[in-house]
Amino acid sequence: MGMFAKDTEYFGLDIGTTAIRLVQVRHGGTHPALVAYGSVPMPPNLAASDSKIDQDKVSELVKQVVRENHITTKNVVAGLPANKLFATVITTPKLENAQLAKAIRYQAEQYIPMAIDQVKLDYAVIDQSKDGKQYEVLLLAAPKTVVEKYMAILEGAGLDPLAIESNAVAAARSLVPASNLAVALLDMGSLESDVSIIWNNTPRLIRSVAVGGLTLVKAVAQNLGLDEAQATQFTYKFGLTQSKLEGQVYKSVKPALDSLVSEVQKSVQYFNGRYPDVKLEKLVITGSPTILPELGPFLANSVGLPVEFGNAWINVSYPSGLQEKLLSLSSEYATVVGLAIREYLQ
């Protein structure tokens, strides 16, 4: 969550399960201006591997996407998946910086399910109590082994990492316009989905759920006896439409989606309990699996909030001729756009 000089040139990099994506912006008028964007496919299971050989392969793919998109700076801000992080909001006495850091570290030892010396710890003061005596603090922790793996990949690609931050925080930055509204955010990936709640431009909750697009495809493949390619086609053609194929695809994916909805509902209940005077306005959804037919109405009915498909480019200016292309990529680029605009919206 640290900052660096505003005139530092850098780009955002998202090392995902199925692709590596980058975005670079520069200072523009009212919004940062798009300089470059692009991606390369990620072979199955490569991102999750901890072997040195596979990490070197990822570094080569990073080099490829940087080269193909004519990125000249070595400075990078990279994302870390929410399932690799521990995140929570804690309350501390209002203290000076040095004392505050000690108090947060002490509390972290009670909340984090790992030894404190085995994690990289970060925090940000996000609010204070009405009487001004306490801080609300967003606490983030990641295993040192995970951070070191990402650092090794980036450095192996010849890059200079300026910061590594939560993908969920980055996605919220790109998708939620600056305001004092409270918004729930669902970012669906291939293997996991991130649920977060944003209020006053800061995350109040971040959690990862082990349900993603591949979860749905595998359920369809198993229930309908299809190979993965056929199951993918059926999943994204019929989705939650109950009138097609006698509702077989709907029946296949619904249990996994019910599990995901349950976690969203728990998140909403937590927020409502912690902030009873704040109204959640809507659920913003993003990620490639959100193209699933009838997903929006299904989530709206299940969660009880209006559902809106996020636009990752709302805080970025770009040539009008790119609008159709960029909007079609919005669900895939939310995280990396958020990484790219990190220091422009501070």
C-alpha positions as a Markdown table, in Angstrom:
| # | Residue | x | y | z |
|---|---|---|---|---|
| 1 | Met | 0.0 | 0.0 | 0.0 |
| 2 | Gly | 3.0 | 2.2 | -0.1 |
| 3 | Met | 3.3 | 5.0 | -2.6 |
| 4 | Phe | 6.1 | 6.1 | -4.9 |
| 5 | Ala | 6.8 | 9.3 | -6.8 |
| 6 | Lys | 3.9 | 10.4 | -9.0 |
| 7 | Asp | 6.2 | 10.9 | -12.0 |
| 8 | Thr | 7.5 | 7.3 | -11.8 |
| 9 | Glu | 6.7 | 5.4 | -15.0 |
| 10 | Tyr | 5.4 | 1.9 | -14.5 |
| 11 | Phe | 2.8 | -0.6 | -15.7 |
| 12 | Gly | 0.3 | -3.0 | -14.1 |
| 13 | Leu | 0.8 | -6.7 | -14.4 |
| 14 | Asp | -1.8 | -9.5 | -13.6 |
| 15 | Ile | -0.4 | -13.0 | -13.6 |
| 16 | Gly | -3.6 | -15.0 | -13.8 |
| 17 | Thr | -4.5 | -18.6 | -14.0 |
| 18 | Thr | -5.3 | -18.6 | -17.7 |
| 19 | Ala | -3.5 | -15.4 | -19.0 |
| 20 | Ile | -0.9 | -12.8 | -18.1 |
| 21 | Arg | -2.2 | -9.3 | -18.8 |
| 22 | Leu | -0.7 | -5.8 | -18.7 |
| 23 | Val | -1.8 | -2.2 | -18.9 |
| 24 | Gln | 0.1 | 1.0 | -18.9 |
| 25 | Val | -1.3 | 4.5 | -18.5 |
| 26 | Arg | 0.2 | 8.0 | -18.3 |
| 27 | His | -1.0 | 11.3 | -16.9 |
| 28 | Gly | -3.9 | 12.6 | -19.0 |
| 29 | Gly | -6.6 | 15.2 | -18.5 |
| 30 | Thr | -9.3 | 14.2 | -16.0 |
| 31 | His | -8.3 | 10.6 | -16.2 |
| 32 | Pro | -5.1 | 8.7 | -16.8 |
| 33 | Ala | -4.6 | 8.0 | -20.5 |
| 34 | Leu | -4.2 | 4.5 | -21.9 |
| 35 | Val | -0.7 | 3.8 | -23.4 |
| 36 | Ala | -0.8 | 0.0 | -23.9 |
| 37 | Tyr | -2.7 | -3.1 | -23.0 |
| 38 | Gly | -2.3 | -6.8 | -24.0 |
| 39 | Ser | -2.1 | -10.4 | -22.8 |
| 40 | Val | -0.6 | -13.8 | -23.5 |
| 41 | Pro | -2.2 | -17.1 | -22.6 |
| 42 | Met | -1.0 | -19.0 | -19.5 |
| 43 | Pro | -0.7 | -22.8 | -20.0 |
| 44 | Pro | -2.9 | -24.9 | -17.5 |
| 45 | Asn | -1.5 | -25.3 | -14.0 |
| 46 | Leu | 1.7 | -23.2 | -14.7 |
| 47 | Ala | 0.8 | -20.3 | -12.5 |
| 48 | Ala | 0.1 | -22.6 | -9.5 |
| 49 | Ser | 3.4 | -24.4 | -9.8 |
| 50 | Asp | 6.2 | -23.8 | -7.3 |
| 51 | Ser | 8.9 | -25.4 | -9.3 |
| 52 | Lys | 11.9 | -23.2 | -10.4 |
| 53 | Ile | 11.5 | -24.5 | -14.0 |
| 54 | Asp | 7.9 | -23.5 | -14.2 |
| 55 | Gln | 8.6 | -20.1 | -12.5 |
| 56 | Asp | 11.2 | -19.5 | -15.2 |
| 57 | Lys | 8.6 | -20.3 | -17.8 |
| 58 | Val | 6.2 | -17.7 | -16.3 |
| 59 | Ser | 9.1 | -15.2 | -16.4 |
| 60 | Glu | 9.6 | -15.8 | -20.1 |
| 61 | Leu | 5.8 | -15.3 | -20.7 |
| 62 | Val | 6.0 | -12.0 | -18.8 |
| 63 | Lys | 9.0 | -11.0 | -21.0 |
| 64 | Gln | 6.9 | -11.9 | -24.1 |
| 65 | Val | 3.9 | -9.8 | -23.2 |
| 66 | Val | 6.1 | -6.9 | -22.3 |
| 67 | Arg | 8.0 | -7.1 | -25.5 |
| 68 | Glu | 4.9 | -7.6 | -27.7 |
| 69 | Asn | 3.2 | -4.5 | -26.3 |
| 70 | His | 6.3 | -2.3 | -26.5 |
| 71 | Ile | 6.6 | -1.6 | -22.8 |
| 72 | Thr | 9.9 | 0.3 | -22.2 |
| 73 | Thr | 9.9 | 0.8 | -18.5 |
| 74 | Lys | 11.1 | -2.0 | -16.1 |
| 75 | Asn | 8.9 | -0.7 | -13.2 |
| 76 | Val | 5.9 | -2.8 | -12.5 |
| 77 | Val | 3.0 | -3.0 | -10.0 |
| 78 | Ala | 1.8 | -6.6 | -9.8 |
| 79 | Gly | -1.2 | -8.2 | -8.3 |
| 80 | Leu | -1.5 | -11.0 | -5.7 |
| 81 | Pro | -4.6 | -13.3 | -5.8 |
| 82 | Ala | -7.0 | -12.8 | -2.8 |
| 83 | Asn | -6.8 | -16.6 | -2.0 |
| 84 | Lys | -3.0 | -16.0 | -1.3 |
| 85 | Leu | -3.8 | -13.3 | 1.2 |
| 86 | Phe | -5.3 | -12.9 | 4.6 |
| 87 | Ala | -7.4 | -9.7 | 4.9 |
| 88 | Thr | -9.5 | -8.3 | 7.7 |
| 89 | Val | -10.6 | -5.0 | 9.2 |
| 90 | Ile | -9.5 | -4.4 | 12.8 |
| 91 | Thr | -10.0 | -1.6 | 15.3 |
| 92 | Thr | -7.1 | 0.0 | 17.2 |
| 93 | Pro | -6.7 | 3.0 | 19.5 |
| 94 | Lys | -5.7 | 6.2 | 17.7 |
| 95 | Leu | -2.0 | 6.2 | 18.1 |
| 96 | Glu | 1.1 | 7.8 | 16.6 |
| 97 | Asn | 2.7 | 5.9 | 13.7 |
| 98 | Ala | 5.3 | 4.0 | 15.6 |
| 99 | Gln | 2.9 | 3.0 | 18.4 |
| 100 | Leu | 0.2 | 2.2 | 15.8 |
| 101 | Ala | 2.5 | -0.2 | 13.9 |
| 102 | Lys | 3.3 | -2.0 | 17.2 |
| 103 | Ala | -0.4 | -2.2 | 18.1 |
| 104 | Ile | -1.4 | -3.5 | 14.6 |
| 105 | Arg | 1.4 | -6.2 | 14.7 |
| 106 | Tyr | 0.2 | -7.3 | 18.1 |
| 107 | Gln | -3.4 | -7.7 | 16.9 |
| 108 | Ala | -2.2 | -9.3 | 13.7 |
| 109 | Glu | -0.7 | -12.2 | 15.7 |
| 110 | Gln | -4.2 | -12.9 | 17.0 |
| 111 | Tyr | -6.0 | -12.8 | 13.7 |
| 112 | Ile | -3.5 | -14.2 | 11.2 |
| 113 | Pro | -3.5 | -18.1 | 11.0 |
| 114 | Met | 0.3 | -18.2 | 10.5 |
| 115 | Ala | 3.3 | -17.2 | 12.6 |
| 116 | Ile | 3.8 | -13.5 | 12.2 |
| 117 | Asp | 7.5 | -13.9 | 11.1 |
| 118 | Gln | 6.3 | -16.1 | 8.2 |
| 119 | Val | 4.2 | -13.3 | 6.6 |
| 120 | Lys | 4.6 | -10.0 | 4.9 |
| 121 | Leu | 2.3 | -7.6 | 6.8 |
| 122 | Asp | 0.7 | -4.5 | 5.4 |
| 123 | Tyr | -2.0 | -2.2 | 6.6 |
| 124 | Ala | -3.9 | 1.0 | 5.8 |
| 125 | Val | -5.9 | 3.3 | 8.1 |
| 126 | Ile | -9.3 | 3.5 | 6.4 |
| 127 | Asp | -11.5 | 5.3 | 8.9 |
| 128 | Gln | -11.8 | 6.5 | 12.5 |
| 129 | Ser | -14.6 | 6.2 | 15.0 |
| 130 | Lys | -17.1 | 9.0 | 15.5 |
| 131 | Asp | -15.5 | 10.0 | 18.8 |
| 132 | Gly | -12.1 | 10.2 | 17.1 |
| 133 | Lys | -10.5 | 7.8 | 19.6 |
| 134 | Gln | -10.1 | 4.7 | 17.4 |
| 135 | Tyr | -8.9 | 3.8 | 13.9 |
| 136 | Glu | -10.4 | 1.3 | 11.5 |
| 137 | Val | -7.5 | -0.5 | 9.8 |
| 138 | Leu | -7.4 | -2.8 | 6.8 |
| 139 | Leu | -4.9 | -5.5 | 7.6 |
| 140 | Leu | -3.4 | -7.6 | 4.8 |
| 141 | Ala | -0.9 | -10.4 | 5.2 |
| 142 | Ala | 0.7 | -12.8 | 2.7 |
| 143 | Pro | 3.0 | -15.7 | 3.3 |
| 144 | Lys | 6.6 | -14.7 | 2.6 |
| 145 | Thr | 7.0 | -17.7 | 0.4 |
| 146 | Val | 4.2 | -16.5 | -1.9 |
| 147 | Val | 5.6 | -13.0 | -2.1 |
| 148 | Glu | 9.1 | -14.3 | -2.8 |
| 149 | Lys | 7.8 | -16.5 | -5.6 |
| 150 | Tyr | 6.1 | -13.5 | -7.3 |
| 151 | Met | 9.2 | -11.3 | -6.8 |
| 152 | Ala | 11.4 | -14.1 | -8.3 |
| 153 | Ile | 9.1 | -14.3 | -11.4 |
| 154 | Leu | 9.2 | -10.5 | -11.9 |
| 155 | Glu | 12.9 | -10.2 | -11.4 |
| 156 | Gly | 13.5 | -13.2 | -13.6 |
| 157 | Ala | 11.7 | -11.2 | -16.3 |
| 158 | Gly | 14.1 | -8.3 | -15.8 |
| 159 | Leu | 11.5 | -6.1 | -14.1 |
| 160 | Asp | 11.7 | -3.9 | -11.0 |
| 161 | Pro | 8.7 | -4.5 | -8.7 |
| 162 | Leu | 7.6 | -1.2 | -7.2 |
| 163 | Ala | 4.6 | -2.8 | -5.3 |
| 164 | Ile | 2.6 | -6.0 | -5.0 |
| 165 | Glu | -1.0 | -5.6 | -3.9 |
| 166 | Ser | -4.2 | -7.5 | -3.6 |
| 167 | Asn | -6.0 | -8.2 | -6.9 |
| 168 | Ala | -9.3 | -7.5 | -5.1 |
| 169 | Val | -8.1 | -4.1 | -4.0 |
| 170 | Ala | -7.0 | -3.4 | -7.6 |
| 171 | Ala | -10.3 | -4.5 | -9.1 |
| 172 | Ala | -12.3 | -2.3 | -6.8 |
| 173 | Arg | -10.1 | 0.7 | -7.8 |
| 174 | Ser | -11.0 | 0.2 | -11.5 |
| 175 | Leu | -14.6 | -0.7 | -11.1 |
| 176 | Val | -16.0 | 1.5 | -8.4 |
| 177 | Pro | -16.0 | 5.2 | -9.1 |
| 178 | Ala | -14.9 | 7.5 | -6.4 |
| 179 | Ser | -17.9 | 8.1 | -4.1 |
| 180 | Asn | -19.2 | 7.6 | -0.6 |
| 181 | Leu | -21.5 | 4.8 | -1.7 |
| 182 | Ala | -21.2 | 1.2 | -0.4 |
| 183 | Val | -20.9 | -1.4 | -3.2 |
| 184 | Ala | -20.5 | -5.1 | -3.1 |
| 185 | Leu | -18.1 | -6.5 | -5.8 |
| 186 | Leu | -17.9 | -10.0 | -7.2 |
| 187 | Asp | -14.8 | -10.8 | -9.4 |
| 188 | Met | -15.1 | -14.3 | -10.9 |
| 189 | Gly | -12.0 | -16.0 | -12.0 |
| 190 | Ser | -11.2 | -19.4 | -13.5 |
| 191 | Leu | -10.7 | -21.2 | -10.2 |
| 192 | Glu | -11.7 | -18.7 | -7.5 |
| 193 | Ser | -13.9 | -15.7 | -7.1 |
| 194 | Asp | -13.2 | -12.6 | -4.9 |
| 195 | Val | -15.9 | -11.0 | -2.9 |
| 196 | Ser | -15.3 | -7.5 | -1.5 |
| 197 | Ile | -17.3 | -4.7 | -0.2 |
| 198 | Ile | -16.2 | -1.1 | -0.8 |
| 199 | Trp | -17.4 | 1.9 | 1.1 |
| 200 | Asn | -16.0 | 5.5 | 0.9 |
| 201 | Asn | -13.5 | 4.2 | -1.7 |
| 202 | Thr | -11.9 | 1.7 | 0.7 |
| 203 | Pro | -12.4 | -2.1 | 1.1 |
| 204 | Arg | -14.2 | -3.1 | 4.2 |
| 205 | Leu | -14.2 | -6.8 | 3.5 |
| 206 | Ile | -12.2 | -9.1 | 1.1 |
| 207 | Arg | -12.7 | -12.9 | 0.8 |
| 208 | Ser | -11.9 | -15.6 | -1.7 |
| 209 | Val | -14.3 | -18.3 | -2.6 |
| 210 | Ala | -13.2 | -21.6 | -4.3 |
| 211 | Val | -15.8 | -21.3 | -7.1 |
| 212 | Gly | -14.9 | -20.1 | -10.6 |
| 213 | Gly | -15.6 | -20.6 | -14.3 |
| 214 | Leu | -13.8 | -23.9 | -14.4 |
| 215 | Thr | -15.8 | -25.1 | -11.5 |
| 216 | Leu | -19.0 | -24.6 | -13.5 |
| 217 | Val | -17.5 | -26.2 | -16.6 |
| 218 | Lys | -16.4 | -29.3 | -14.7 |
| 219 | Ala | -19.8 | -29.7 | -13.2 |
| 220 | Val | -21.4 | -29.6 | -16.6 |
| 221 | Ala | -18.8 | -32.0 | -18.0 |
| 222 | Gln | -19.5 | -34.5 | -15.2 |
| 223 | Asn | -23.2 | -34.3 | -15.2 |
| 224 | Leu | -23.7 | -34.4 | -19.0 |
| 225 | Gly | -20.9 | -36.7 | -19.8 |
| 226 | Leu | -19.0 | -34.2 | -22.0 |
| 227 | Asp | -15.4 | -33.4 | -22.5 |
| 228 | Glu | -14.1 | -30.1 | -21.3 |
| 229 | Ala | -14.3 | -28.3 | -24.6 |
| 230 | Gln | -17.9 | -29.3 | -25.2 |
| 231 | Ala | -18.8 | -28.6 | -21.6 |
| 232 | Thr | -17.3 | -25.1 | -21.9 |
| 233 | Gln | -19.4 | -24.5 | -25.0 |
| 234 | Phe | -22.6 | -25.7 | -23.3 |
| 235 | Thr | -21.9 | -23.8 | -20.1 |
| 236 | Tyr | -21.5 | -20.4 | -21.8 |
| 237 | Lys | -24.2 | -21.0 | -24.4 |
| 238 | Phe | -27.0 | -22.1 | -22.1 |
| 239 | Gly | -25.9 | -21.0 | -18.6 |
| 240 | Leu | -28.8 | -20.5 | -16.2 |
| 241 | Thr | -31.5 | -20.6 | -18.9 |
| 242 | Gln | -33.9 | -23.3 | -17.6 |
| 243 | Ser | -35.8 | -23.6 | -20.9 |
| 244 | Lys | -32.8 | -24.9 | -22.8 |
| 245 | Leu | -31.6 | -28.6 | -22.8 |
| 246 | Glu | -34.4 | -29.3 | -20.3 |
| 247 | Gly | -32.5 | -27.2 | -17.8 |
| 248 | Gln | -29.6 | -29.7 | -17.6 |
| 249 | Val | -26.9 | -27.0 | -17.7 |
| 250 | Tyr | -28.8 | -24.9 | -15.1 |
| 251 | Lys | -29.1 | -27.9 | -12.8 |
| 252 | Ser | -25.4 | -28.7 | -13.2 |
| 253 | Val | -24.0 | -25.3 | -12.4 |
| 254 | Lys | -26.6 | -24.2 | -9.7 |
| 255 | Pro | -25.0 | -26.0 | -6.7 |
| 256 | Ala | -21.7 | -24.3 | -7.2 |
| 257 | Leu | -23.3 | -21.0 | -7.8 |
| 258 | Asp | -25.5 | -21.5 | -4.7 |
| 259 | Ser | -22.2 | -22.0 | -2.7 |
| 260 | Leu | -20.8 | -18.7 | -4.2 |
| 261 | Val | -24.1 | -16.9 | -3.5 |
| 262 | Ser | -23.9 | -18.1 | 0.1 |
| 263 | Glu | -20.5 | -16.4 | 0.6 |
| 264 | Val | -21.8 | -13.2 | -1.0 |
| 265 | Gln | -24.7 | -13.2 | 1.4 |
| 266 | Lys | -22.5 | -13.8 | 4.4 |
| 267 | Ser | -20.3 | -10.9 | 3.3 |
| 268 | Val | -23.4 | -8.6 | 3.0 |
| 269 | Gln | -24.6 | -9.7 | 6.4 |
| 270 | Tyr | -21.2 | -9.0 | 7.9 |
| 271 | Phe | -21.1 | -5.5 | 6.4 |
| 272 | Asn | -24.7 | -4.8 | 7.5 |
| 273 | Gly | -23.9 | -5.9 | 11.0 |
| 274 | Arg | -20.7 | -3.8 | 11.3 |
| 275 | Tyr | -22.2 | -0.7 | 9.5 |
| 276 | Pro | -25.9 | -0.8 | 10.3 |
| 277 | Asp | -26.5 | 2.8 | 9.1 |
| 278 | Val | -24.9 | 2.3 | 5.7 |
| 279 | Lys | -26.9 | 1.0 | 2.8 |
| 280 | Leu | -25.4 | -1.3 | 0.2 |
| 281 | Glu | -26.4 | 0.1 | -3.2 |
| 282 | Lys | -25.6 | -2.7 | -5.6 |
| 283 | Leu | -23.6 | -5.7 | -6.5 |
| 284 | Val | -21.0 | -5.1 | -9.3 |
| 285 | Ile | -19.8 | -8.2 | -11.1 |
| 286 | Thr | -16.8 | -8.8 | -13.3 |
| 287 | Gly | -14.6 | -11.6 | -14.6 |
| 288 | Ser | -14.9 | -13.8 | -17.7 |
| 289 | Pro | -17.4 | -16.2 | -16.2 |
| 290 | Thr | -19.9 | -13.4 | -15.7 |
| 291 | Ile | -20.9 | -13.7 | -19.4 |
| 292 | Leu | -22.9 | -16.8 | -18.3 |
| 293 | Pro | -26.4 | -16.3 | -19.6 |
| 294 | Glu | -29.0 | -15.2 | -16.9 |
| 295 | Leu | -26.3 | -14.9 | -14.2 |
| 296 | Gly | -27.2 | -11.2 | -13.5 |
| 297 | Pro | -30.9 | -11.9 | -12.7 |
| 298 | Phe | -29.9 | -15.0 | -10.8 |
| 299 | Leu | -27.5 | -13.1 | -8.5 |
| 300 | Ala | -30.0 | -10.2 | -8.1 |
| 301 | Asn | -32.7 | -12.5 | -7.0 |
| 302 | Ser | -30.4 | -14.5 | -4.7 |
| 303 | Val | -28.5 | -11.7 | -3.0 |
| 304 | Gly | -31.3 | -9.1 | -3.0 |
| 305 | Leu | -29.3 | -6.3 | -4.6 |
| 306 | Pro | -29.4 | -4.7 | -8.0 |
| 307 | Val | -26.6 | -6.2 | -10.2 |
| 308 | Glu | -24.4 | -4.2 | -12.5 |
| 309 | Phe | -21.8 | -5.4 | -14.9 |
| 310 | Gly | -18.6 | -3.5 | -14.1 |
| 311 | Asn | -16.7 | -1.4 | -16.6 |
| 312 | Ala | -12.9 | -1.6 | -15.9 |
| 313 | Trp | -12.2 | 1.5 | -18.1 |
| 314 | Ile | -14.4 | 4.1 | -16.3 |
| 315 | Asn | -11.3 | 5.8 | -14.8 |
| 316 | Val | -9.2 | 5.7 | -17.9 |
| 317 | Ser | -9.3 | 7.8 | -21.1 |
| 318 | Tyr | -8.7 | 6.2 | -24.5 |
| 319 | Pro | -9.2 | 6.8 | -28.2 |
| 320 | Ser | -12.9 | 6.5 | -29.2 |
| 321 | Gly | -12.0 | 4.0 | -31.8 |
| 322 | Leu | -11.0 | 1.5 | -29.1 |
| 323 | Gln | -14.2 | 1.7 | -27.1 |
| 324 | Glu | -15.9 | -1.3 | -28.5 |
| 325 | Lys | -12.8 | -3.5 | -28.2 |
| 326 | Leu | -12.0 | -2.3 | -24.7 |
| 327 | Leu | -15.5 | -2.8 | -23.4 |
| 328 | Ser | -15.5 | -6.3 | -24.7 |
| 329 | Leu | -12.4 | -7.0 | -22.7 |
| 330 | Ser | -13.6 | -5.2 | -19.5 |
| 331 | Ser | -14.4 | -8.3 | -17.5 |
| 332 | Glu | -10.9 | -9.7 | -18.1 |
| 333 | Tyr | -9.0 | -6.5 | -17.4 |
| 334 | Ala | -10.5 | -5.1 | -14.2 |
| 335 | Thr | -7.6 | -6.2 | -12.0 |
| 336 | Val | -4.8 | -5.1 | -14.2 |
| 337 | Val | -6.4 | -1.7 | -14.9 |
| 338 | Gly | -6.6 | -1.2 | -11.2 |
| 339 | Leu | -2.9 | -2.0 | -10.8 |
| 340 | Ala | -2.0 | 0.4 | -13.6 |
| 341 | Ile | -3.9 | 3.3 | -12.2 |
| 342 | Arg | -2.8 | 2.7 | -8.6 |
| 343 | Glu | -0.7 | 5.8 | -8.2 |
| 344 | Tyr | -2.9 | 8.0 | -10.4 |
| 345 | Leu | -6.0 | 7.7 | -8.2 |
| 346 | Gln | -4.3 | 8.0 | -4.8 |
